[in-house]
Amino acid sequence: MYNKVIIIGRLVATPEMVKTPNDKSVTRVTVAVNRRFKSASGEREADFVNVVVWGRLAETLASYGSKGSLISLDGELRTRKYEKDGQTHYITEVLAQSFQLLESRAQRAMRENNTAEDLADLVLEEEELPF
């Protein structure tokens, strides 16, 4: 059996790392991933994927990632459950095994300073893709 997830999207918030009682580093982030097609109303919708990063990788993401950073992640899809007030709650998240920030420092600075064109204009439509 094989469990592999690859997503490309933007960080919804600046990553914050915490230490567990066992002194392990963990960072939890949410990545906004645009859907491939527009909705019936012509709007582009997005999915918000919860991601968990452990260890040195978590420290690196917290150091270099920021809100809006374009990122590629790969990992495993995990589901866990817990009981609260007699109800069972399920959580689905990606356990990241690696990531790569996909924009340069210059691109990031332009995006943060709003000197770049509107990012929505940079989204390619399906017929514009080279593959």
MODELLER restraints for C-alpha pairs under 7 A, 6 or more apart:
rsr = mdl.restraints
at = mdl.atoms
rsr.add(forms.Gaussian(group=physical.xy_distance, feature=features.Distance(at['CA:3:A'], at['CA:76:A']), mean=5.54, stdev=0.5))
rsr.add(forms.Gaussian(group=physical.xy_distance, feature=features.Distance(at['CA:3:A'], at['CA:77:A']), mean=6.62, stdev=0.5))
rsr.add(forms.Gaussian(group=physical.xy_distance, feature=features.Distance(at['CA:4:A'], at['CA:75:A']), mean=5.76, stdev=0.5))
rsr.add(forms.Gaussian(group=physical.xy_distance, feature=features.Distance(at['CA:4:A'], at['CA:76:A']), mean=5.00, stdev=0.5))
rsr.add(forms.Gaussian(group=physical.xy_distance, feature=features.Distance(at['CA:4:A'], at['CA:77:A']), mean=6.96, stdev=0.5))
rsr.add(forms.Gaussian(group=physical.xy_distance, feature=features.Distance(at['CA:5:A'], at['CA:74:A']), mean=5.43, stdev=0.5))
rsr.add(forms.Gaussian(group=physical.xy_distance, feature=features.Distance(at['CA:5:A'], at['CA:75:A']), mean=5.29, stdev=0.5))
rsr.add(forms.Gaussian(group=physical.xy_distance, feature=features.Distance(at['CA:5:A'], at['CA:76:A']), mean=5.56, stdev=0.5))
rsr.add(forms.Gaussian(group=physical.xy_distance, feature=features.Distance(at['CA:5:A'], at['CA:77:A']), mean=6.42, stdev=0.5))
rsr.add(forms.Gaussian(group=physical.xy_distance, feature=features.Distance(at['CA:6:A'], at['CA:73:A']), mean=5.67, stdev=0.5))
rsr.add(forms.Gaussian(group=physical.xy_distance, feature=features.Distance(at['CA:6:A'], at['CA:74:A']), mean=4.35, stdev=0.5))
rsr.add(forms.Gaussian(group=physical.xy_distance, feature=features.Distance(at['CA:6:A'], at['CA:75:A']), mean=6.70, stdev=0.5))
rsr.add(forms.Gaussian(group=physical.xy_distance, feature=features.Distance(at['CA:7:A'], at['CA:72:A']), mean=5.75, stdev=0.5))
rsr.add(forms.Gaussian(group=physical.xy_distance, feature=features.Distance(at['CA:7:A'], at['CA:73:A']), mean=5.39, stdev=0.5))
rsr.add(forms.Gaussian(group=physical.xy_distance, feature=features.Distance(at['CA:7:A'], at['CA:74:A']), mean=6.49, stdev=0.5))
rsr.add(forms.Gaussian(group=physical.xy_distance, feature=features.Distance(at['CA:8:A'], at['CA:33:A']), mean=6.42, stdev=0.5))
rsr.add(forms.Gaussian(group=physical.xy_distance, feature=features.Distance(at['CA:8:A'], at['CA:71:A']), mean=5.66, stdev=0.5))
rsr.add(forms.Gaussian(group=physical.xy_distance, feature=features.Distance(at['CA:8:A'], at['CA:72:A']), mean=4.39, stdev=0.5))
rsr.add(forms.Gaussian(group=physical.xy_distance, feature=features.Distance(at['CA:8:A'], at['CA:73:A']), mean=6.45, stdev=0.5))
rsr.add(forms.Gaussian(group=physical.xy_distance, feature=features.Distance(at['CA:9:A'], at['CA:31:A']), mean=5.73, stdev=0.5))
rsr.add(forms.Gaussian(group=physical.xy_distance, feature=features.Distance(at['CA:9:A'], at['CA:32:A']), mean=5.31, stdev=0.5))
rsr.add(forms.Gaussian(group=physical.xy_distance, feature=features.Distance(at['CA:9:A'], at['CA:33:A']), mean=4.50, stdev=0.5))
rsr.add(forms.Gaussian(group=physical.xy_distance, feature=features.Distance(at['CA:9:A'], at['CA:70:A']), mean=5.66, stdev=0.5))
rsr.add(forms.Gaussian(group=physical.xy_distance, feature=features.Distance(at['CA:9:A'], at['CA:71:A']), mean=5.63, stdev=0.5))
rsr.add(forms.Gaussian(group=physical.xy_distance, feature=features.Distance(at['CA:9:A'], at['CA:72:A']), mean=6.71, stdev=0.5))
rsr.add(forms.Gaussian(group=physical.xy_distance, feature=features.Distance(at['CA:10:A'], at['CA:31:A']), mean=5.36, stdev=0.5))
rsr.add(forms.Gaussian(group=physical.xy_distance, feature=features.Distance(at['CA:10:A'], at['CA:32:A']), mean=5.27, stdev=0.5))
rsr.add(forms.Gaussian(group=physical.xy_distance, feature=features.Distance(at['CA:10:A'], at['CA:33:A']), mean=6.81, stdev=0.5))
rsr.add(forms.Gaussian(group=physical.xy_distance, feature=features.Distance(at['CA:10:A'], at['CA:68:A']), mean=5.11, stdev=0.5))
rsr.add(forms.Gaussian(group=physical.xy_distance, feature=features.Distance(at['CA:10:A'], at['CA:69:A']), mean=5.24, stdev=0.5))
rsr.add(forms.Gaussian(group=physical.xy_distance, feature=features.Distance(at['CA:10:A'], at['CA:70:A']), mean=4.51, stdev=0.5))
rsr.add(forms.Gaussian(group=physical.xy_distance, feature=features.Distance(at['CA:10:A'], at['CA:71:A']), mean=5.93, stdev=0.5))
rsr.add(forms.Gaussian(group=physical.xy_distance, feature=features.Distance(at['CA:11:A'], at['CA:30:A']), mean=6.04, stdev=0.5))
rsr.add(forms.Gaussian(group=physical.xy_distance, feature=features.Distance(at['CA:11:A'], at['CA:31:A']), mean=4.66, stdev=0.5))
rsr.add(forms.Gaussian(group=physical.xy_distance, feature=features.Distance(at['CA:11:A'], at['CA:32:A']), mean=6.36, stdev=0.5))
rsr.add(forms.Gaussian(group=physical.xy_distance, feature=features.Distance(at['CA:11:A'], at['CA:66:A']), mean=6.91, stdev=0.5))
rsr.add(forms.Gaussian(group=physical.xy_distance, feature=features.Distance(at['CA:11:A'], at['CA:67:A']), mean=5.27, stdev=0.5))
rsr.add(forms.Gaussian(group=physical.xy_distance, feature=features.Distance(at['CA:11:A'], at['CA:68:A']), mean=4.98, stdev=0.5))
rsr.add(forms.Gaussian(group=physical.xy_distance, feature=features.Distance(at['CA:11:A'], at['CA:69:A']), mean=5.45, stdev=0.5))
rsr.add(forms.Gaussian(group=physical.xy_distance, feature=features.Distance(at['CA:11:A'], at['CA:70:A']), mean=6.79, stdev=0.5))
rsr.add(forms.Gaussian(group=physical.xy_distance, feature=features.Distance(at['CA:12:A'], at['CA:30:A']), mean=5.64, stdev=0.5))
rsr.add(forms.Gaussian(group=physical.xy_distance, feature=features.Distance(at['CA:12:A'], at['CA:31:A']), mean=5.74, stdev=0.5))
rsr.add(forms.Gaussian(group=physical.xy_distance, feature=features.Distance(at['CA:12:A'], at['CA:32:A']), mean=6.27, stdev=0.5))
rsr.add(forms.Gaussian(group=physical.xy_distance, feature=features.Distance(at['CA:12:A'], at['CA:67:A']), mean=5.56, stdev=0.5))
rsr.add(forms.Gaussian(group=physical.xy_distance, feature=features.Distance(at['CA:12:A'], at['CA:68:A']), mean=6.10, stdev=0.5))
rsr.add(forms.Gaussian(group=physical.xy_distance, feature=features.Distance(at['CA:13:A'], at['CA:66:A']), mean=6.63, stdev=0.5))
rsr.add(forms.Gaussian(group=physical.xy_distance, feature=features.Distance(at['CA:13:A'], at['CA:67:A']), mean=4.24, stdev=0.5))
rsr.add(forms.Gaussian(group=physical.xy_distance, feature=features.Distance(at['CA:14:A'], at['CA:65:A']), mean=6.45, stdev=0.5))
rsr.add(forms.Gaussian(group=physical.xy_distance, feature=features.Distance(at['CA:14:A'], at['CA:66:A']), mean=4.20, stdev=0.5))
rsr.add(forms.Gaussian(group=physical.xy_distance, feature=features.Distance(at['CA:14:A'], at['CA:67:A']), mean=4.35, stdev=0.5))
rsr.add(forms.Gaussian(group=physical.xy_distance, feature=features.Distance(at['CA:15:A'], at['CA:27:A']), mean=6.56, stdev=0.5))
rsr.add(forms.Gaussian(group=physical.xy_distance, feature=features.Distance(at['CA:15:A'], at['CA:28:A']), mean=6.96, stdev=0.5))
rsr.add(forms.Gaussian(group=physical.xy_distance, feature=features.Distance(at['CA:15:A'], at['CA:29:A']), mean=5.93, stdev=0.5))
rsr.add(forms.Gaussian(group=physical.xy_distance, feature=features.Distance(at['CA:15:A'], at['CA:61:A']), mean=6.88, stdev=0.5))
rsr.add(forms.Gaussian(group=physical.xy_distance, feature=features.Distance(at['CA:15:A'], at['CA:62:A']), mean=5.00, stdev=0.5))
rsr.add(forms.Gaussian(group=physical.xy_distance, feature=features.Distance(at['CA:15:A'], at['CA:65:A']), mean=6.38, stdev=0.5))
rsr.add(forms.Gaussian(group=physical.xy_distance, feature=features.Distance(at['CA:15:A'], at['CA:66:A']), mean=6.39, stdev=0.5))
rsr.add(forms.Gaussian(group=physical.xy_distance, feature=features.Distance(at['CA:16:A'], at['CA:27:A']), mean=5.91, stdev=0.5))
rsr.add(forms.Gaussian(group=physical.xy_distance, feature=features.Distance(at['CA:16:A'], at['CA:62:A']), mean=5.57, stdev=0.5))
rsr.add(forms.Gaussian(group=physical.xy_distance, feature=features.Distance(at['CA:17:A'], at['CA:25:A']), mean=6.49, stdev=0.5))
rsr.add(forms.Gaussian(group=physical.xy_distance, feature=features.Distance(at['CA:17:A'], at['CA:26:A']), mean=5.59, stdev=0.5))
rsr.add(forms.Gaussian(group=physical.xy_distance, feature=features.Distance(at['CA:17:A'], at['CA:27:A']), mean=4.52, stdev=0.5))
rsr.add(forms.Gaussian(group=physical.xy_distance, feature=features.Distance(at['CA:17:A'], at['CA:58:A']), mean=6.61, stdev=0.5))
rsr.add(forms.Gaussian(group=physical.xy_distance, feature=features.Distance(at['CA:17:A'], at['CA:59:A']), mean=6.52, stdev=0.5))
rsr.add(forms.Gaussian(group=physical.xy_distance, feature=features.Distance(at['CA:17:A'], at['CA:62:A']), mean=5.82, stdev=0.5))
rsr.add(forms.Gaussian(group=physical.xy_distance, feature=features.Distance(at['CA:18:A'], at['CA:25:A']), mean=5.80, stdev=0.5))
rsr.add(forms.Gaussian(group=physical.xy_distance, feature=features.Distance(at['CA:18:A'], at['CA:26:A']), mean=5.56, stdev=0.5))
rsr.add(forms.Gaussian(group=physical.xy_distance, feature=features.Distance(at['CA:18:A'], at['CA:27:A']), mean=6.45, stdev=0.5))
rsr.add(forms.Gaussian(group=physical.xy_distance, feature=features.Distance(at['CA:19:A'], at['CA:25:A']), mean=4.67, stdev=0.5))
rsr.add(forms.Gaussian(group=physical.xy_distance, feature=features.Distance(at['CA:19:A'], at['CA:26:A']), mean=6.28, stdev=0.5))
rsr.add(forms.Gaussian(group=physical.xy_distance, feature=features.Distance(at['CA:24:A'], at['CA:55:A']), mean=6.12, stdev=0.5))
rsr.add(forms.Gaussian(group=physical.xy_distance, feature=features.Distance(at['CA:25:A'], at['CA:54:A']), mean=5.73, stdev=0.5))
rsr.add(forms.Gaussian(group=physical.xy_distance, feature=features.Distance(at['CA:25:A'], at['CA:55:A']), mean=4.84, stdev=0.5))
rsr.add(forms.Gaussian(group=physical.xy_distance, feature=features.Distance(at['CA:25:A'], at['CA:58:A']), mean=6.20, stdev=0.5))
rsr.add(forms.Gaussian(group=physical.xy_distance, feature=features.Distance(at['CA:25:A'], at['CA:59:A']), mean=6.68, stdev=0.5))
rsr.add(forms.Gaussian(group=physical.xy_distance, feature=features.Distance(at['CA:26:A'], at['CA:53:A']), mean=5.69, stdev=0.5))
rsr.add(forms.Gaussian(group=physical.xy_distance, feature=features.Distance(at['CA:26:A'], at['CA:54:A']), mean=4.53, stdev=0.5))
rsr.add(forms.Gaussian(group=physical.xy_distance, feature=features.Distance(at['CA:26:A'], at['CA:55:A']), mean=6.28, stdev=0.5))
rsr.add(forms.Gaussian(group=physical.xy_distance, feature=features.Distance(at['CA:26:A'], at['CA:58:A']), mean=5.48, stdev=0.5))
rsr.add(forms.Gaussian(group=physical.xy_distance, feature=features.Distance(at['CA:27:A'], at['CA:52:A']), mean=5.94, stdev=0.5))
rsr.add(forms.Gaussian(group=physical.xy_distance, feature=features.Distance(at['CA:27:A'], at['CA:53:A']), mean=5.17, stdev=0.5))
rsr.add(forms.Gaussian(group=physical.xy_distance, feature=features.Distance(at['CA:27:A'], at['CA:54:A']), mean=6.50, stdev=0.5))
rsr.add(forms.Gaussian(group=physical.xy_distance, feature=features.Distance(at['CA:27:A'], at['CA:58:A']), mean=5.17, stdev=0.5))
rsr.add(forms.Gaussian(group=physical.xy_distance, feature=features.Distance(at['CA:28:A'], at['CA:51:A']), mean=5.73, stdev=0.5))
rsr.add(forms.Gaussian(group=physical.xy_distance, feature=features.Distance(at['CA:28:A'], at['CA:52:A']), mean=4.63, stdev=0.5))
rsr.add(forms.Gaussian(group=physical.xy_distance, feature=features.Distance(at['CA:28:A'], at['CA:53:A']), mean=6.33, stdev=0.5))
rsr.add(forms.Gaussian(group=physical.xy_distance, feature=features.Distance(at['CA:29:A'], at['CA:50:A']), mean=6.02, stdev=0.5))
rsr.add(forms.Gaussian(group=physical.xy_distance, feature=features.Distance(at['CA:29:A'], at['CA:51:A']), mean=5.29, stdev=0.5))
rsr.add(forms.Gaussian(group=physical.xy_distance, feature=features.Distance(at['CA:29:A'], at['CA:52:A']), mean=6.58, stdev=0.5))
rsr.add(forms.Gaussian(group=physical.xy_distance, feature=features.Distance(at['CA:30:A'], at['CA:48:A']), mean=6.16, stdev=0.5))
rsr.add(forms.Gaussian(group=physical.xy_distance, feature=features.Distance(at['CA:30:A'], at['CA:49:A']), mean=5.41, stdev=0.5))
rsr.add(forms.Gaussian(group=physical.xy_distance, feature=features.Distance(at['CA:30:A'], at['CA:50:A']), mean=4.54, stdev=0.5))
rsr.add(forms.Gaussian(group=physical.xy_distance, feature=features.Distance(at['CA:30:A'], at['CA:51:A']), mean=5.90, stdev=0.5))
rsr.add(forms.Gaussian(group=physical.xy_distance, feature=features.Distance(at['CA:31:A'], at['CA:48:A']), mean=5.57, stdev=0.5))
rsr.add(forms.Gaussian(group=physical.xy_distance, feature=features.Distance(at['CA:31:A'], at['CA:49:A']), mean=5.16, stdev=0.5))
rsr.add(forms.Gaussian(group=physical.xy_distance, feature=features.Distance(at['CA:31:A'], at['CA:50:A']), mean=6.54, stdev=0.5))
rsr.add(forms.Gaussian(group=physical.xy_distance, feature=features.Distance(at['CA:32:A'], at['CA:46:A']), mean=6.08, stdev=0.5))
rsr.add(forms.Gaussian(group=physical.xy_distance, feature=features.Distance(at['CA:32:A'], at['CA:47:A']), mean=5.72, stdev=0.5))
rsr.add(forms.Gaussian(group=physical.xy_distance, feature=features.Distance(at['CA:32:A'], at['CA:48:A']), mean=4.58, stdev=0.5))
rsr.add(forms.Gaussian(group=physical.xy_distance, feature=features.Distance(at['CA:32:A'], at['CA:49:A']), mean=6.43, stdev=0.5))
rsr.add(forms.Gaussian(group=physical.xy_distance, feature=features.Distance(at['CA:33:A'], at['CA:46:A']), mean=5.25, stdev=0.5))
rsr.add(forms.Gaussian(group=physical.xy_distance, feature=features.Distance(at['CA:33:A'], at['CA:47:A']), mean=5.23, stdev=0.5))
rsr.add(forms.Gaussian(group=physical.xy_distance, feature=features.Distance(at['CA:33:A'], at['CA:48:A']), mean=6.33, stdev=0.5))
rsr.add(forms.Gaussian(group=physical.xy_distance, feature=features.Distance(at['CA:34:A'], at['CA:44:A']), mean=6.94, stdev=0.5))
rsr.add(forms.Gaussian(group=physical.xy_distance, feature=features.Distance(at['CA:34:A'], at['CA:45:A']), mean=6.02, stdev=0.5))
rsr.add(forms.Gaussian(group=physical.xy_distance, feature=features.Distance(at['CA:34:A'], at['CA:46:A']), mean=4.18, stdev=0.5))
rsr.add(forms.Gaussian(group=physical.xy_distance, feature=features.Distance(at['CA:34:A'], at['CA:47:A']), mean=6.40, stdev=0.5))
rsr.add(forms.Gaussian(group=physical.xy_distance, feature=features.Distance(at['CA:35:A'], at['CA:44:A']), mean=6.76, stdev=0.5))
rsr.add(forms.Gaussian(group=physical.xy_distance, feature=features.Distance(at['CA:35:A'], at['CA:45:A']), mean=5.71, stdev=0.5))
rsr.add(forms.Gaussian(group=physical.xy_distance, feature=features.Distance(at['CA:35:A'], at['CA:46:A']), mean=5.30, stdev=0.5))
rsr.add(forms.Gaussian(group=physical.xy_distance, feature=features.Distance(at['CA:35:A'], at['CA:47:A']), mean=6.89, stdev=0.5))
rsr.add(forms.Gaussian(group=physical.xy_distance, feature=features.Distance(at['CA:37:A'], at['CA:44:A']), mean=6.75, stdev=0.5))
rsr.add(forms.Gaussian(group=physical.xy_distance, feature=features.Distance(at['CA:38:A'], at['CA:44:A']), mean=4.43, stdev=0.5))
rsr.add(forms.Gaussian(group=physical.xy_distance, feature=features.Distance(at['CA:38:A'], at['CA:45:A']), mean=6.56, stdev=0.5))
rsr.add(forms.Gaussian(group=physical.xy_distance, feature=features.Distance(at['CA:39:A'], at['CA:45:A']), mean=6.80, stdev=0.5))
rsr.add(forms.Gaussian(group=physical.xy_distance, feature=features.Distance(at['CA:49:A'], at['CA:93:A']), mean=6.80, stdev=0.5))
rsr.add(forms.Gaussian(group=physical.xy_distance, feature=features.Distance(at['CA:50:A'], at['CA:93:A']), mean=4.92, stdev=0.5))
rsr.add(forms.Gaussian(group=physical.xy_distance, feature=features.Distance(at['CA:50:A'], at['CA:94:A']), mean=6.31, stdev=0.5))
rsr.add(forms.Gaussian(group=physical.xy_distance, feature=features.Distance(at['CA:51:A'], at['CA:93:A']), mean=5.45, stdev=0.5))
rsr.add(forms.Gaussian(group=physical.xy_distance, feature=features.Distance(at['CA:51:A'], at['CA:94:A']), mean=4.65, stdev=0.5))
rsr.add(forms.Gaussian(group=physical.xy_distance, feature=features.Distance(at['CA:51:A'], at['CA:95:A']), mean=6.00, stdev=0.5))
rsr.add(forms.Gaussian(group=physical.xy_distance, feature=features.Distance(at['CA:51:A'], at['CA:96:A']), mean=6.56, stdev=0.5))
rsr.add(forms.Gaussian(group=physical.xy_distance, feature=features.Distance(at['CA:52:A'], at['CA:94:A']), mean=6.19, stdev=0.5))
rsr.add(forms.Gaussian(group=physical.xy_distance, feature=features.Distance(at['CA:52:A'], at['CA:95:A']), mean=5.05, stdev=0.5))
rsr.add(forms.Gaussian(group=physical.xy_distance, feature=features.Distance(at['CA:52:A'], at['CA:96:A']), mean=6.03, stdev=0.5))
rsr.add(forms.Gaussian(group=physical.xy_distance, feature=features.Distance(at['CA:53:A'], at['CA:95:A']), mean=6.26, stdev=0.5))
rsr.add(forms.Gaussian(group=physical.xy_distance, feature=features.Distance(at['CA:53:A'], at['CA:96:A']), mean=5.27, stdev=0.5))
rsr.add(forms.Gaussian(group=physical.xy_distance, feature=features.Distance(at['CA:70:A'], at['CA:101:A']), mean=6.01, stdev=0.5))
rsr.add(forms.Gaussian(group=physical.xy_distance, feature=features.Distance(at['CA:70:A'], at['CA:102:A']), mean=5.41, stdev=0.5))
rsr.add(forms.Gaussian(group=physical.xy_distance, feature=features.Distance(at['CA:70:A'], at['CA:103:A']), mean=6.22, stdev=0.5))
rsr.add(forms.Gaussian(group=physical.xy_distance, feature=features.Distance(at['CA:71:A'], at['CA:99:A']), mean=6.89, stdev=0.5))
rsr.add(forms.Gaussian(group=physical.xy_distance, feature=features.Distance(at['CA:71:A'], at['CA:100:A']), mean=5.75, stdev=0.5))
rsr.add(forms.Gaussian(group=physical.xy_distance, feature=features.Distance(at['CA:71:A'], at['CA:101:A']), mean=4.52, stdev=0.5))
rsr.add(forms.Gaussian(group=physical.xy_distance, feature=features.Distance(at['CA:71:A'], at['CA:102:A']), mean=5.41, stdev=0.5))
rsr.add(forms.Gaussian(group=physical.xy_distance, feature=features.Distance(at['CA:72:A'], at['CA:99:A']), mean=5.47, stdev=0.5))
rsr.add(forms.Gaussian(group=physical.xy_distance, feature=features.Distance(at['CA:72:A'], at['CA:100:A']), mean=5.20, stdev=0.5))
rsr.add(forms.Gaussian(group=physical.xy_distance, feature=features.Distance(at['CA:72:A'], at['CA:101:A']), mean=6.41, stdev=0.5))
rsr.add(forms.Gaussian(group=physical.xy_distance, feature=features.Distance(at['CA:72:A'], at['CA:102:A']), mean=6.83, stdev=0.5))
rsr.add(forms.Gaussian(group=physical.xy_distance, feature=features.Distance(at['CA:73:A'], at['CA:96:A']), mean=6.47, stdev=0.5))
rsr.add(forms.Gaussian(group=physical.xy_distance, feature=features.Distance(at['CA:73:A'], at['CA:98:A']), mean=5.95, stdev=0.5))
rsr.add(forms.Gaussian(group=physical.xy_distance, feature=features.Distance(at['CA:73:A'], at['CA:99:A']), mean=4.32, stdev=0.5))
rsr.add(forms.Gaussian(group=physical.xy_distance, feature=features.Distance(at['CA:73:A'], at['CA:100:A']), mean=6.60, stdev=0.5))
rsr.add(forms.Gaussian(group=physical.xy_distance, feature=features.Distance(at['CA:74:A'], at['CA:96:A']), mean=5.70, stdev=0.5))
rsr.add(forms.Gaussian(group=physical.xy_distance, feature=features.Distance(at['CA:74:A'], at['CA:97:A']), mean=5.95, stdev=0.5))
rsr.add(forms.Gaussian(group=physical.xy_distance, feature=features.Distance(at['CA:74:A'], at['CA:98:A']), mean=5.64, stdev=0.5))
rsr.add(forms.Gaussian(group=physical.xy_distance, feature=features.Distance(at['CA:74:A'], at['CA:99:A']), mean=6.36, stdev=0.5))
rsr.add(forms.Gaussian(group=physical.xy_distance, feature=features.Distance(at['CA:75:A'], at['CA:94:A']), mean=6.15, stdev=0.5))
rsr.add(forms.Gaussian(group=physical.xy_distance, feature=features.Distance(at['CA:75:A'], at['CA:95:A']), mean=5.36, stdev=0.5))
rsr.add(forms.Gaussian(group=physical.xy_distance, feature=features.Distance(at['CA:75:A'], at['CA:96:A']), mean=4.20, stdev=0.5))
rsr.add(forms.Gaussian(group=physical.xy_distance, feature=features.Distance(at['CA:75:A'], at['CA:97:A']), mean=4.73, stdev=0.5))
rsr.add(forms.Gaussian(group=physical.xy_distance, feature=features.Distance(at['CA:75:A'], at['CA:98:A']), mean=6.82, stdev=0.5))
rsr.add(forms.Gaussian(group=physical.xy_distance, feature=features.Distance(at['CA:76:A'], at['CA:94:A']), mean=5.51, stdev=0.5))
rsr.add(forms.Gaussian(group=physical.xy_distance, feature=features.Distance(at['CA:76:A'], at['CA:95:A']), mean=5.20, stdev=0.5))
rsr.add(forms.Gaussian(group=physical.xy_distance, feature=features.Distance(at['CA:76:A'], at['CA:96:A']), mean=6.62, stdev=0.5))
rsr.add(forms.Gaussian(group=physical.xy_distance, feature=features.Distance(at['CA:77:A'], at['CA:93:A']), mean=5.90, stdev=0.5))
rsr.add(forms.Gaussian(group=physical.xy_distance, feature=features.Distance(at['CA:77:A'], at['CA:94:A']), mean=4.60, stdev=0.5))
rsr.add(forms.Gaussian(group=physical.xy_distance, feature=features.Distance(at['CA:77:A'], at['CA:95:A']), mean=6.29, stdev=0.5))
rsr.add(forms.Gaussian(group=physical.xy_distance, feature=features.Distance(at['CA:78:A'], at['CA:92:A']), mean=5.69, stdev=0.5))
rsr.add(forms.Gaussian(group=physical.xy_distance, feature=features.Distance(at['CA:78:A'], at['CA:93:A']), mean=5.42, stdev=0.5))
rsr.add(forms.Gaussian(group=physical.xy_distance, feature=features.Distance(at['CA:78:A'], at['CA:94:A']), mean=5.92, stdev=0.5))
rsr.add(forms.Gaussian(group=physical.xy_distance, feature=features.Distance(at['CA:78:A'], at['CA:95:A']), mean=6.58, stdev=0.5))
rsr.add(forms.Gaussian(group=physical.xy_distance, feature=features.Distance(at['CA:79:A'], at['CA:90:A']), mean=6.86, stdev=0.5))
rsr.add(forms.Gaussian(group=physical.xy_distance, feature=features.Distance(at['CA:79:A'], at['CA:91:A']), mean=5.56, stdev=0.5))
rsr.add(forms.Gaussian(group=physical.xy_distance, feature=features.Distance(at['CA:79:A'], at['CA:92:A']), mean=4.40, stdev=0.5))
rsr.add(forms.Gaussian(group=physical.xy_distance, feature=features.Distance(at['CA:79:A'], at['CA:93:A']), mean=6.48, stdev=0.5))
rsr.add(forms.Gaussian(group=physical.xy_distance, feature=features.Distance(at['CA:80:A'], at['CA:90:A']), mean=5.75, stdev=0.5))
rsr.add(forms.Gaussian(group=physical.xy_distance, feature=features.Distance(at['CA:80:A'], at['CA:91:A']), mean=5.35, stdev=0.5))
rsr.add(forms.Gaussian(group=physical.xy_distance, feature=features.Distance(at['CA:80:A'], at['CA:92:A']), mean=6.62, stdev=0.5))
rsr.add(forms.Gaussian(group=physical.xy_distance, feature=features.Distance(at['CA:81:A'], at['CA:88:A']), mean=6.66, stdev=0.5))
rsr.add(forms.Gaussian(group=physical.xy_distance, feature=features.Distance(at['CA:81:A'], at['CA:89:A']), mean=5.43, stdev=0.5))
rsr.add(forms.Gaussian(group=physical.xy_distance, feature=features.Distance(at['CA:81:A'], at['CA:90:A']), mean=4.35, stdev=0.5))
rsr.add(forms.Gaussian(group=physical.xy_distance, feature=features.Distance(at['CA:81:A'], at['CA:91:A']), mean=6.09, stdev=0.5))
rsr.add(forms.Gaussian(group=physical.xy_distance, feature=features.Distance(at['CA:82:A'], at['CA:88:A']), mean=5.72, stdev=0.5))
rsr.add(forms.Gaussian(group=physical.xy_distance, feature=features.Distance(at['CA:82:A'], at['CA:89:A']), mean=5.41, stdev=0.5))
rsr.add(forms.Gaussian(group=physical.xy_distance, feature=features.Distance(at['CA:82:A'], at['CA:90:A']), mean=6.72, stdev=0.5))
rsr.add(forms.Gaussian(group=physical.xy_distance, feature=features.Distance(at['CA:83:A'], at['CA:89:A']), mean=6.16, stdev=0.5))
rsr.add(forms.Gaussian(group=physical.xy_distance, feature=features.Distance(at['CA:110:A'], at['CA:116:A']), mean=5.38, stdev=0.5))
